[in-house]
Amino acid sequence: MLRSGMMGGMLTLFTMLSALVDVSSSSSSSSSSSSSSLLTCLTSSSPSLHGKSYVSLRLRGGKDDVARFALIADMDDTLVGDEPSLSSFNTLWERSCRTSGGKLVFNTGRSFEDYLVLKEKWNIITPDFFIGACGTQIYSCDSDGNYHEIEGWKQTLDRDWDKTVVQQRVMGSERLRRCYGSIKEKRESMGNPFLFSFKIPQADFTVDQLREDLRREIETDNAQHQPRIAFLMNIASVSYHVNTTVSGLDDVPANTTGCFFVDVLPKSAGKGNAQKHVMKLLNLSPSECLVAGDSGNDASMFEDAPHGVMVGNAKEELLAVKRQEHLHATGRHAFGVLEGLKHYGFLPEDS
């Protein structure tokens, strides 16, 4: 399950870097300067180097660290939501997983700023990577607890995308207004040029109907000057009568039991695509990773994942895409994540 020969490849790359520095320098001081410049150059171009750039990423374990496997987990109502289970997860991850080469990746719909608030409130351990805002943000974290945005990721999101056009087509649609009421952007996506999020009260319609109506309006080509939009759409249900850490539940309409959170984003973004990018940076294959989630906006995380755990409190819209190789845990929240780590052999059964 765990990749072999990775350390040899890492040592080979460091040998090559040392050789380059020795050739270009004539003293120990100039050698140190050249080495620093070379690593800075690698960092700036890391997205195009994929696995080879791992040595230049500013990660918690430093330059000699090796990724053996990764847990890529949603946060709200997956890892977070139950204090006893989160406390157990924090302890076991630091004691048994991180020390054996495990890398922790948070993959959430929350923006980076909202994540920091949640992290402090729930005493969440620091990850190695943070994927936020539905796969439109990626950060690495170093050993000092500092986060570094992977800038090159956003450069891949511009193609066939214009948030203003998407907003106009959705919020300006009379047909959508008649069917679903007035649509307003959520605070959480304001200021993010690659994410348009809104909520719609649950009523007498299906998720498939809502998805198709939105798709038709976004793809409309009734104005020739408007560009073609290539997009992904996440729809997650949220109940007002179940405890949840999900943000954006202010201004609850009267006489409704819940709502749908809808995210529209570039086709090249999304939780699934972002986690593939992080896997490449860590030089890990899908079989060396475990994904964990609870709701419909986590579905793309499971598409190419042979190891996936849907926690015990997972919603029906996620369970609908479960494959035979995926686990529906009996444990809820972080207990379900721990159950998945043990089920797939990433964590000893007696831990």
Secondary structure, DSSP 4 states (H G I P E B T S, - for coil): -PPSSHHHHHHHHHHHHHHHHHHH-SSHHHHHHHHHHHHHHHHHTHHHHGGGGGGGS--TT-TT----EEEEE-TBTTTBS-HHHHHHHHHHIIIIIGGGTEEEEEE-SS-HHHHHHHHHHHTPPP-SEEEETTTTEEEEE-TTS-EEE-GGGGGGS-TT--HHHHHHHHHT-HHHHHHH----B-GGGTT-TT-EEEEEE--SS-HHHHHHHHHHHHT---STTSPP--EEEEEEEEETTS----S---SPPTT-SEEEEEEEEETT-SHHHHHHHHHHHHT--GGGEEEEE-SGGGGGGGTT-SSEEE-TT--HHHHTT--TTSEE-SS-HHHHHHHHHHHTTSS-TT-
